[in-house]
Amino acid sequence: MQYSSGLGSERWYQQDIEFVLNLLEKGLTRNEIREIVLNENPFLVKTESALQKRFQLVYRRANSLSTTLRTLYLNGTKYDQNALILYTFLKTYRYAYENFYELLVYRYQQNNKQLGTGHLQAFMEEKEQQSEIVSKWSQMSKNRVNNTLLLFYNLSNLMELNEGVYLITPLHVSSQLKDYAIEHDSLLHTIITLQVGVYNDDL
């Protein structure tokens, strides 16, 4: 998986992802879902080109959930759903995936539970040294990427604001989702518990 600054264009998109997941659950193909989206515009975007782009983003993330995770999402609590929305984001973008493990989880396990924009910027500078692709991102793209990461960490409840400081915190999900993660998915388990397992096989 290559680095892509396209993650800076991402948003939470929960309702849009749920729309696609329900159609996937009914057995519809990508092309069938695409036709429904283009004809009905359930995402309520203003232009066809914007609708096409939104569909590509949303379908890619929705399709990253296995059949079992899709069912767990549709039948889960809002906390389960938040965890799985974050999961679709981390499964889709290498930079976000590495940022989550190498910055957020690492700091939590070092008992350094504060996270701010300065930490995200320092991580970006480190990746610029490691990747020619990242080094070529514009400053605007870099800012968007970091803002998007903060958005996802906040909305998933992995961080909470406490006296002006963001604190990293594990998620509260159903025992059903947690048990599944322990048995079958190391990335999901880490999202929920912030405990590191083997994760290279998740990419």
BANULUM-482068 format. One record per atom (N, C-alpha, C): y, x, z; residue in three letters; atom name. Coordinates in steps of 0.2 Angstrom, whole numbers, plus 5000, padded with zeros to 4 digits. Each point is the difference from the previous one (the first is absolute). Layout:
residues N
REC_py_px_pz_lumba_nugu
REC_Y_X_Z_ala_CA;
...
END
This chain:
residues 203
REC_py_px_pz_lumba_nugu
REC_4994_5004_5000_met_N;
REC_5006_4996_5000_met_CA;
REC_5006_5004_5000_met_C;
REC_5005_4999_4995_gln_N;
REC_5006_5004_5000_gln_CA;
REC_5005_4997_5004_gln_C;
REC_5005_5005_5002_tyr_N;
REC_5006_4997_5003_tyr_CA;
REC_5004_4996_4996_tyr_C;
REC_5003_4995_5002_ser_N;
REC_5005_4995_4996_ser_CA;
REC_5005_4998_5004_ser_C;
REC_5006_5001_4997_ser_N;
REC_5006_4998_5004_ser_CA;
REC_5001_4992_4999_ser_C;
REC_4995_4997_4996_gly_N;
REC_5000_4993_4999_gly_CA;
REC_5000_4996_5007_gly_C;
REC_4997_5003_5005_leu_N;
REC_4999_4997_5006_leu_CA;
REC_5007_4998_5003_leu_C;
REC_5005_5003_4998_gly_N;
REC_5007_4998_5002_gly_CA;
REC_5002_4994_4998_gly_C;
REC_4997_4997_4995_ser_N;
REC_5001_4993_4997_ser_CA;
REC_4996_4995_5004_ser_C;
REC_4995_5002_5004_glu_N;
REC_4996_4995_5004_glu_CA;
REC_5004_4997_5005_glu_C;
REC_4997_4993_5001_arg_N;
REC_5003_4997_5006_arg_CA;
REC_4994_4997_5003_arg_C;
REC_5000_4996_5006_trp_N;
REC_4995_4997_5004_trp_CA;
REC_4996_4995_4995_trp_C;
REC_5003_4996_4997_tyr_N;
REC_4997_4996_4995_tyr_CA;
REC_4994_4996_5002_tyr_C;
REC_5000_4998_5007_gln_N;
REC_4994_4996_5002_gln_CA;
REC_4998_4994_4997_gln_C;
REC_5005_4996_4999_gln_N;
REC_4998_4993_4997_gln_CA;
REC_4998_5001_4993_gln_C;
REC_5002_5005_4996_asp_N;
REC_4998_5001_4993_asp_CA;
REC_4993_5003_5000_asp_C;
REC_4998_5004_5005_ile_N;
REC_4994_5003_5001_ile_CA;
REC_4995_4995_5002_ile_C;
REC_5002_4995_5004_glu_N;
REC_4995_4995_5002_glu_CA;
REC_4999_4995_4994_glu_C;
REC_5005_4999_4996_phe_N;
REC_4999_4996_4994_phe_CA;
REC_4994_5003_4996_phe_C;
REC_5001_5006_4998_val_N;
REC_4995_5004_4996_val_CA;
REC_4993_5000_5004_val_C;
REC_5000_5001_5006_leu_N;
REC_4993_5000_5004_leu_CA;
REC_4997_4994_5000_leu_C;
REC_5003_4994_5000_asn_N;
REC_4997_4994_5000_asn_CA;
REC_4997_4999_4993_asn_C;
REC_5003_5002_4995_leu_N;
REC_4997_4999_4993_leu_CA;
REC_4994_5005_4999_leu_C;
REC_5001_5006_5003_leu_N;
REC_4994_5005_4999_leu_CA;
REC_4994_4997_5004_leu_C;
REC_5002_4996_5006_glu_N;
REC_4994_4997_5004_glu_CA;
REC_4997_4995_4996_glu_C;
REC_5003_4997_4995_lys_N;
REC_4997_4994_4996_lys_CA;
REC_4997_5003_4994_lys_C;
REC_5000_5007_4999_gly_N;
REC_4996_5003_4995_gly_CA;
REC_5004_5001_4993_gly_C;
REC_5006_4999_5000_leu_N;
REC_5004_5001_4994_leu_CA;
REC_5001_5008_4999_leu_C;
REC_5001_5001_4993_thr_N;
REC_5000_5007_4998_thr_CA;
REC_5008_5002_5000_thr_C;
REC_5001_5006_4999_arg_N;
REC_5007_5003_5000_arg_CA;
REC_5004_4996_4994_arg_C;
REC_4997_5000_4995_asn_N;
REC_5004_4996_4994_asn_CA;
REC_5001_4993_5002_asn_C;
REC_4995_4997_5003_glu_N;
REC_5001_4993_5001_glu_CA;
REC_5006_4999_5006_glu_C;
REC_5000_5004_5005_ile_N;
REC_5005_5000_5005_ile_CA;
REC_5007_5002_4997_ile_C;
REC_5000_5005_4995_arg_N;
REC_5006_5001_4997_arg_CA;
REC_5003_4995_4996_arg_C;
REC_4996_4996_4996_glu_N;
REC_5002_4994_4997_glu_CA;
REC_5003_4995_5004_glu_C;
REC_4997_4999_5006_ile_N;
REC_5003_4995_5005_ile_CA;
REC_5007_5002_5002_ile_C;
REC_5000_5006_5002_val_N;
REC_5006_5003_5003_val_CA;
REC_5006_5000_4994_val_C;
REC_4998_5001_4994_leu_N;
REC_5006_5000_4995_leu_CA;
REC_5002_4993_4998_leu_C;
REC_4995_4995_5001_asn_N;
REC_5002_4994_4998_asn_CA;
REC_5003_4996_5006_asn_C;
REC_4998_5001_5006_glu_N;
REC_5003_4996_5006_glu_CA;
REC_5005_5004_5003_glu_C;
REC_5001_5007_5000_asn_N;
REC_5005_5004_5003_asn_CA;
REC_5000_4998_5008_asn_C;
REC_4994_5001_5003_pro_N;
REC_4999_4998_5007_pro_CA;
REC_5004_5005_5005_pro_C;
REC_5002_5006_4997_phe_N;
REC_5004_5005_5003_phe_CA;
REC_5007_4999_5000_phe_C;
REC_5002_4995_4996_leu_N;
REC_5007_4998_5000_leu_CA;
REC_5005_5006_4998_leu_C;
REC_4998_5004_4995_val_N;
REC_5005_5005_4997_val_CA;
REC_5003_4997_4994_val_C;
REC_5006_5003_4999_lys_N;
REC_5004_4997_4995_lys_CA;
REC_4999_5002_4993_lys_C;
REC_4997_5005_4998_thr_N;
REC_4998_5002_4993_thr_CA;
REC_4993_5001_4999_thr_C;
REC_4998_5000_4994_glu_N;
REC_4993_5001_4998_glu_CA;
REC_4998_5007_5001_glu_C;
REC_5004_5005_4999_ser_N;
REC_4999_5007_5001_ser_CA;
REC_4999_5001_5007_ser_C;
REC_5004_4997_5004_ala_N;
REC_5000_5001_5008_ala_CA;
REC_4993_4997_5002_ala_C;
REC_4998_4995_4997_leu_N;
REC_4994_4996_5002_leu_CA;
REC_4994_5004_4998_leu_C;
REC_5000_5003_4994_gln_N;
REC_4995_5005_4998_gln_CA;
REC_4999_5006_5005_gln_C;
REC_5006_5003_5002_lys_N;
REC_4999_5005_5004_lys_CA;
REC_4998_4998_5007_lys_C;
REC_5002_4995_5003_arg_N;
REC_4998_4997_5006_arg_CA;
REC_4992_4999_5000_arg_C;
REC_4998_4997_4995_phe_N;
REC_4993_4999_5000_phe_CA;
REC_4996_5006_5000_phe_C;
REC_5002_5005_4996_gln_N;
REC_4996_5006_5000_gln_CA;
REC_5000_5003_5007_gln_C;
REC_5006_5000_5004_leu_N;
REC_5000_5003_5007_leu_CA;
REC_4995_4996_5004_leu_C;
REC_5001_4994_5000_val_N;
REC_4997_4995_5005_val_CA;
REC_4992_5000_4998_val_C;
REC_4998_5000_4994_tyr_N;
REC_4993_4999_4998_tyr_CA;
REC_4997_5007_5002_tyr_C;
REC_5003_5005_4999_arg_N;
REC_4997_5007_5002_arg_CA;
REC_4998_5000_5007_arg_C;
REC_5005_4998_5004_arg_N;
REC_4999_5000_5008_arg_CA;
REC_4995_4995_5002_arg_C;
REC_5000_4994_4997_ala_N;
REC_4996_4995_5002_ala_CA;
REC_4992_5002_4998_ala_C;
REC_5000_5003_4995_asn_N;
REC_4993_5002_4997_asn_CA;
REC_4997_5006_5004_asn_C;
REC_5004_5003_5004_ser_N;
REC_4998_5006_5004_ser_CA;
REC_4996_4998_5006_ser_C;
REC_5000_4993_5002_leu_N;
REC_4996_4997_5005_leu_CA;
REC_4993_4999_4997_leu_C;
REC_4995_5002_5004_ser_N;
REC_4993_4998_4998_ser_CA;
REC_4999_4992_5001_ser_C;
REC_4995_4998_4997_thr_N;
REC_4998_4993_5001_thr_CA;
REC_5000_4998_5008_thr_C;
REC_4997_5004_5004_thr_N;
REC_5000_4998_5007_thr_CA;
REC_5007_5001_5003_thr_C;
REC_5004_5005_4998_leu_N;
REC_5006_5000_5003_leu_CA;
REC_5005_4994_4998_leu_C;
REC_4999_4998_4994_arg_N;
REC_5003_4995_4997_arg_CA;
REC_4999_4993_5004_arg_C;
REC_4994_4999_5002_thr_N;
REC_4998_4994_5004_thr_CA;
REC_5003_5001_5007_thr_C;
REC_4999_5006_5003_leu_N;
REC_5003_5001_5006_leu_CA;
REC_5008_4999_5000_leu_C;
REC_5003_5002_4995_tyr_N;
REC_5007_4999_5000_tyr_CA;
REC_5001_4992_5000_tyr_C;
REC_4997_4997_4995_leu_N;
REC_5002_4992_4999_leu_CA;
REC_4998_4996_5006_leu_C;
REC_4995_5003_5004_asn_N;
REC_4998_4996_5006_asn_CA;
REC_5003_5003_5007_asn_C;
REC_5004_5005_4999_gly_N;
REC_5002_5004_5006_gly_CA;
REC_5006_4998_5003_gly_C;
REC_5002_5003_5006_thr_N;
REC_5006_4999_5003_thr_CA;
REC_5006_5003_4997_thr_C;
REC_5006_4999_5002_lys_N;
REC_5005_5003_4996_lys_CA;
REC_5000_5007_5002_lys_C;
REC_4998_5003_5005_tyr_N;
REC_4999_5007_5002_tyr_CA;
REC_4995_5003_4995_tyr_C;
REC_4994_4997_4999_asp_N;
REC_4996_5002_4995_asp_CA;
REC_5003_5001_4993_asp_C;
REC_5004_4995_4998_gln_N;
REC_5003_5000_4994_gln_CA;
REC_5005_5005_4999_gln_C;
REC_5004_5002_5006_asn_N;
REC_5005_5005_4999_asn_CA;
REC_4996_5007_4999_asn_C;
REC_4994_5001_5004_ala_N;
REC_4997_5006_4999_ala_CA;
REC_4997_5001_4993_ala_C;
REC_4998_4995_4997_leu_N;
REC_4997_5000_4994_leu_CA;
REC_5005_5001_4994_leu_C;
REC_5006_4997_5001_ile_N;
REC_5006_5001_4996_ile_CA;
REC_5002_5007_4999_ile_C;
REC_5000_5003_5006_leu_N;
REC_5002_5007_5001_leu_CA;
REC_4994_5004_4996_leu_C;
REC_4994_4998_5002_tyr_N;
REC_4994_5004_4996_tyr_CA;
REC_5001_5000_4993_tyr_C;
REC_5001_4994_4997_thr_N;
REC_5001_5000_4993_thr_CA;
REC_5005_5005_4997_thr_C;
REC_5006_5001_5004_phe_N;
REC_5005_5004_4998_phe_CA;
REC_4997_5008_5000_phe_C;
REC_4997_5001_5006_leu_N;
REC_4997_5007_5001_leu_CA;
REC_4995_5002_4995_leu_C;
REC_4996_4995_4998_lys_N;
REC_4995_5001_4995_lys_CA;
REC_5002_5001_4993_lys_C;
REC_5006_4998_4999_thr_N;
REC_5003_5000_4993_thr_CA;
REC_5004_5006_4999_thr_C;
REC_5003_5003_5005_tyr_N;
REC_5005_5005_4999_tyr_CA;
REC_4998_5006_5004_tyr_C;
REC_4999_5006_4996_arg_N;
REC_4998_5006_5004_arg_CA;
REC_5005_5003_5005_arg_C;
REC_5006_4999_4998_tyr_N;
REC_5005_5003_5004_tyr_CA;
REC_5001_4996_5007_tyr_C;
REC_4999_4994_4999_ala_N;
REC_5000_4995_5006_ala_CA;
REC_4994_5002_5005_ala_C;
REC_4994_5001_4996_tyr_N;
REC_4994_5001_5004_tyr_CA;
REC_5001_5006_5004_tyr_C;
REC_5002_5006_4997_glu_N;
REC_5001_5006_5003_glu_CA;
REC_5005_5000_5005_glu_C;
REC_5006_4996_4999_asn_N;
REC_5005_5000_5005_asn_CA;
REC_4997_4996_5006_asn_C;
REC_4996_4995_4999_phe_N;
REC_4997_4997_5006_phe_CA;
REC_4996_5004_5004_phe_C;
REC_4995_5004_4997_tyr_N;
REC_4996_5004_5004_tyr_CA;
REC_5003_5006_5003_tyr_C;
REC_5004_5004_4995_glu_N;
REC_5003_5006_5002_glu_CA;
REC_5006_5000_5004_glu_C;
REC_5003_4995_5000_leu_N;
REC_5006_4999_5004_leu_CA;
REC_5000_4995_5006_leu_C;
REC_4998_4994_4998_leu_N;
REC_5000_4995_5005_leu_CA;
REC_4994_5000_5005_leu_C;
REC_4994_5001_4997_val_N;
REC_4994_5000_5005_val_CA;
REC_5000_5007_5003_val_C;
REC_5002_5005_4997_tyr_N;
REC_5001_5007_5003_tyr_CA;
REC_5004_5000_5006_tyr_C;
REC_5006_4997_4999_arg_N;
REC_5005_5000_5006_arg_CA;
REC_4997_4996_5006_arg_C;
REC_4997_4994_4998_tyr_N;
REC_4997_4996_5005_tyr_CA;
REC_4995_5004_5004_tyr_C;
REC_4996_5003_4997_gln_N;
REC_4994_5004_5003_gln_CA;
REC_5003_5006_5004_gln_C;
REC_5005_5002_4998_gln_N;
REC_5003_5006_5004_gln_CA;
REC_5005_4997_5006_gln_C;
REC_4999_4994_5001_asn_N;
REC_5004_4996_5005_asn_CA;
REC_5007_5001_4999_asn_C;
REC_5002_5000_4994_asn_N;
REC_5007_5000_4998_asn_CA;
REC_5001_4994_4996_asn_C;
REC_5002_4995_5003_lys_N;
REC_4999_4993_4997_lys_CA;
REC_5007_4997_4997_lys_C;
REC_5005_5005_5000_gln_N;
REC_5006_4998_4997_gln_CA;
REC_5000_5002_4992_gln_C;
REC_5003_4995_4996_leu_N;
REC_5001_5002_4993_leu_CA;
REC_5006_4997_4998_leu_C;
REC_5004_5004_4996_gly_N;
REC_5006_4999_4997_gly_CA;
REC_5001_5002_4993_gly_C;
REC_5006_4999_4997_thr_N;
REC_5001_5002_4993_thr_CA;
REC_5000_5007_4999_thr_C;
REC_5002_5004_5005_gly_N;
REC_5000_5007_5000_gly_CA;
REC_4993_5003_4999_gly_C;
REC_4995_4997_5003_his_N;
REC_4993_5002_4999_his_CA;
REC_4997_4998_4993_his_C;
REC_5002_4995_4998_leu_N;
REC_4998_4998_4993_leu_CA;
REC_5003_5005_4995_leu_C;
REC_5007_5002_5001_gln_N;
REC_5003_5005_4995_gln_CA;
REC_4997_5006_5001_gln_C;
REC_4998_5003_5006_ala_N;
REC_4996_5006_5001_ala_CA;
REC_4994_5000_4996_ala_C;
REC_4996_4994_5001_phe_N;
REC_4994_5000_4996_phe_CA;
REC_5000_5000_4993_phe_C;
REC_5006_4997_4997_met_N;
REC_5001_5000_4993_met_CA;
REC_5001_5007_4998_met_C;
REC_5004_5004_5004_glu_N;
REC_5002_5007_4998_glu_CA;
REC_4993_5004_5000_glu_C;
REC_4996_4999_5004_glu_N;
REC_4993_5003_5000_glu_CA;
REC_4996_4999_4994_glu_C;
REC_5000_4993_4998_lys_N;
REC_4996_4998_4994_lys_CA;
REC_5004_5003_4994_lys_C;
REC_5006_5001_5000_glu_N;
REC_5004_5003_4994_glu_CA;
REC_4997_5007_4999_glu_C;
REC_4999_5004_5005_gln_N;
REC_4997_5006_4999_gln_CA;
REC_4993_5000_4998_gln_C;
REC_4996_4995_5001_gln_N;
REC_4993_5000_4998_gln_CA;
REC_4999_4997_4993_gln_C;
REC_5005_4995_4998_ser_N;
REC_4998_4997_4994_ser_CA;
REC_5006_5000_4995_ser_C;
REC_4999_5002_4994_glu_N;
REC_5005_5000_4995_glu_CA;
REC_5003_4993_4999_glu_C;
REC_4995_4995_5000_ile_N;
REC_5002_4993_4998_ile_CA;
REC_5005_4998_5006_ile_C;
REC_4999_5001_5006_val_N;
REC_5005_4998_5005_val_CA;
REC_5006_5003_5000_val_C;
REC_5000_5007_4998_ser_N;
REC_5006_5004_5000_ser_CA;
REC_5005_4997_4994_ser_C;
REC_4997_4997_4995_lys_N;
REC_5004_4997_4995_lys_CA;
REC_5003_4993_5001_lys_C;
REC_4998_4997_5005_trp_N;
REC_5003_4994_5002_trp_CA;
REC_5007_5000_5001_trp_C;
REC_5004_4995_4998_ser_N;
REC_5007_5000_5001_ser_CA;
REC_5002_4999_5007_ser_C;
REC_5006_5001_5003_gln_N;
REC_5001_4999_5007_gln_CA;
REC_5000_4993_5001_gln_C;
REC_5002_4996_4995_met_N;
REC_5000_4992_5001_met_CA;
REC_4993_4998_5001_met_C;
REC_4995_5003_4996_ser_N;
REC_4993_4998_5000_ser_CA;
REC_4997_5002_5007_ser_C;
REC_5002_5006_5003_lys_N;
REC_4998_5002_5006_lys_CA;
REC_5002_4996_5006_lys_C;
REC_5007_4998_4999_asn_N;
REC_5002_4995_5005_asn_CA;
REC_4997_4993_5000_asn_C;
REC_4998_4998_4994_arg_N;
REC_4997_4994_4999_arg_CA;
REC_4992_5000_5003_arg_C;
REC_4997_5006_4999_val_N;
REC_4993_5001_5003_val_CA;
REC_5001_4999_5007_val_C;
REC_5004_5004_5003_asn_N;
REC_5000_5000_5008_asn_CA;
REC_5002_4994_5003_asn_C;
REC_5005_4996_4996_asn_N;
REC_5002_4993_5003_asn_CA;
REC_4994_4995_4999_asn_C;
REC_4996_5001_4995_thr_N;
REC_4994_4996_4999_thr_CA;
REC_4995_5001_5005_thr_C;
REC_4999_5007_5002_leu_N;
REC_4995_5001_5005_leu_CA;
REC_5002_4997_5007_leu_C;
REC_5006_5001_5001_leu_N;
REC_5003_4997_5007_leu_CA;
REC_4999_4992_5000_leu_C;
REC_5001_4997_4994_leu_N;
REC_4999_4993_4999_leu_CA;
REC_4993_4998_5002_leu_C;
REC_4995_5003_4997_phe_N;
REC_4993_4999_5001_phe_CA;
REC_4998_5001_5007_phe_C;
REC_5002_5006_5003_tyr_N;
REC_4998_5001_5007_tyr_CA;
REC_5003_4995_5005_tyr_C;
REC_5006_4998_4998_asn_N;
REC_5003_4995_5005_asn_CA;
REC_4997_4993_4999_asn_C;
REC_4999_4998_4994_leu_N;
REC_4997_4993_4999_leu_CA;
REC_4993_4999_5002_leu_C;
REC_4997_5006_5000_ser_N;
REC_4992_5000_5002_ser_CA;
REC_5000_5000_5007_ser_C;
REC_5005_5002_5004_asn_N;
REC_5001_5000_5007_asn_CA;
REC_4997_5007_5002_asn_C;
REC_4999_5005_4996_leu_N;
REC_4998_5007_5002_leu_CA;
REC_5006_5003_5004_leu_C;
REC_5006_4998_4999_met_N;
REC_5005_5003_5004_met_CA;
REC_5004_4994_5003_met_C;
REC_5003_5001_5005_glu_N;
REC_5005_4995_5003_glu_CA;
REC_5006_5004_5003_glu_C;
REC_5005_4996_4999_leu_N;
REC_5007_5003_5002_leu_CA;
REC_5001_4999_5008_leu_C;
REC_5001_5006_5003_asn_N;
REC_5001_5000_5007_asn_CA;
REC_5006_5004_5002_asn_C;
REC_5005_4997_5002_glu_N;
REC_5007_5003_5002_glu_CA;
REC_5002_5005_4994_glu_C;
REC_5000_4998_4994_gly_N;
REC_5002_5003_4994_gly_CA;
REC_4995_5005_4998_gly_C;
REC_4994_5001_5002_val_N;
REC_4995_5005_4998_val_CA;
REC_4994_4996_4998_val_C;
REC_4997_5002_4994_tyr_N;
REC_4994_4997_4998_tyr_CA;
REC_4994_5003_5003_tyr_C;
REC_4996_4996_5003_leu_N;
REC_4994_5003_5004_leu_CA;
REC_4994_4998_4996_leu_C;
REC_4995_5004_4999_ile_N;
REC_4994_4999_4996_ile_CA;
REC_4995_4997_5005_ile_C;
REC_4997_4994_4998_thr_N;
REC_4996_4997_5004_thr_CA;
REC_4994_4997_4996_thr_C;
REC_4994_5000_5003_pro_N;
REC_4994_4997_4997_pro_CA;
REC_5000_4993_4998_pro_C;
REC_4996_4997_4996_leu_N;
REC_5001_4993_4998_leu_CA;
REC_4995_4996_5004_leu_C;
REC_5002_4994_5001_his_N;
REC_4995_4995_5004_his_CA;
REC_4997_4995_4994_his_C;
REC_4994_5001_4999_val_N;
REC_4997_4996_4995_val_CA;
REC_4994_4996_5003_val_C;
REC_4996_4996_4996_ser_N;
REC_4994_4996_5003_ser_CA;
REC_4995_5005_5001_ser_C;
REC_4995_4999_5004_ser_N;
REC_4994_5004_5001_ser_CA;
REC_4996_5000_4994_ser_C;
REC_5000_4995_4996_gln_N;
REC_4996_5000_4994_gln_CA;
REC_5003_5005_4995_gln_C;
REC_5006_5000_4999_leu_N;
REC_5003_5005_4995_leu_CA;
REC_4999_5007_5003_leu_C;
REC_5001_5001_5006_lys_N;
REC_4999_5007_5003_lys_CA;
REC_4993_5002_5000_lys_C;
REC_4995_4996_5001_asp_N;
REC_4993_5001_5000_asp_CA;
REC_4998_5002_4992_asp_C;
REC_5003_4997_4996_tyr_N;
REC_4998_5001_4993_tyr_CA;
REC_5003_5007_4998_tyr_C;
REC_5006_5002_5002_ala_N;
REC_5003_5006_4999_ala_CA;
REC_4996_5006_5003_ala_C;
REC_4998_4999_5006_ile_N;
REC_4996_5005_5003_ile_CA;
REC_4994_5002_4996_ile_C;
REC_4997_4995_4997_glu_N;
REC_4993_5000_4997_glu_CA;
REC_5001_5003_4993_glu_C;
REC_5006_4997_4996_his_N;
REC_5000_5001_4993_his_CA;
REC_5006_5003_4997_his_C;
REC_5005_5001_5004_asp_N;
REC_5006_5003_4996_asp_CA;
REC_5005_5004_5005_asp_C;
REC_4999_5006_4999_ser_N;
REC_5004_5005_5004_ser_CA;
REC_5008_4999_5000_ser_C;
REC_5002_4999_4994_leu_N;
REC_5007_4999_4999_leu_CA;
REC_5003_4994_5004_leu_C;
REC_4996_4994_5000_leu_N;
REC_5002_4994_5003_leu_CA;
REC_4999_5002_5008_leu_C;
REC_4995_5003_5002_his_N;
REC_4999_5002_5007_his_CA;
REC_5006_5004_5003_his_C;
REC_5003_5005_4996_thr_N;
REC_5005_5004_5002_thr_CA;
REC_5007_4996_5000_thr_C;
REC_5001_4995_4995_ile_N;
REC_5006_4996_5000_ile_CA;
REC_5000_4996_5007_ile_C;
REC_4994_4997_5002_ile_N;
REC_5000_4996_5006_ile_CA;
REC_5000_5004_5006_ile_C;
REC_4997_5006_5001_thr_N;
REC_5000_5003_5006_thr_CA;
REC_5004_5007_5000_thr_C;
REC_5002_5002_4994_leu_N;
REC_5004_5006_5000_leu_CA;
REC_4995_5006_5002_leu_C;
REC_4994_4999_5000_gln_N;
REC_4995_5006_5001_gln_CA;
REC_4997_5002_4994_gln_C;
REC_5000_5007_4999_val_N;
REC_4998_5003_4993_val_CA;
REC_4993_5000_5000_val_C;
REC_4997_4998_4994_gly_N;
REC_4993_5001_4998_gly_CA;
REC_5000_5004_4994_gly_C;
REC_4995_5000_4996_val_N;
REC_5000_5003_4993_val_CA;
REC_5003_4996_4996_val_C;
REC_5005_5002_4996_tyr_N;
REC_5004_4996_4996_tyr_CA;
REC_5000_5002_4992_tyr_C;
REC_4998_5006_4998_asn_N;
REC_5000_5002_4993_asn_CA;
REC_4996_4995_4996_asn_C;
REC_4995_4997_5003_asp_N;
REC_4996_4995_4995_asp_CA;
REC_5003_4994_4999_asp_C;
REC_5006_4998_5003_asp_N;
REC_5004_4994_4999_asp_CA;
REC_5004_5000_4994_asp_C;
REC_5002_5006_4998_leu_N;
REC_5004_5000_4994_leu_CA;
REC_4997_4998_4994_leu_C;
END
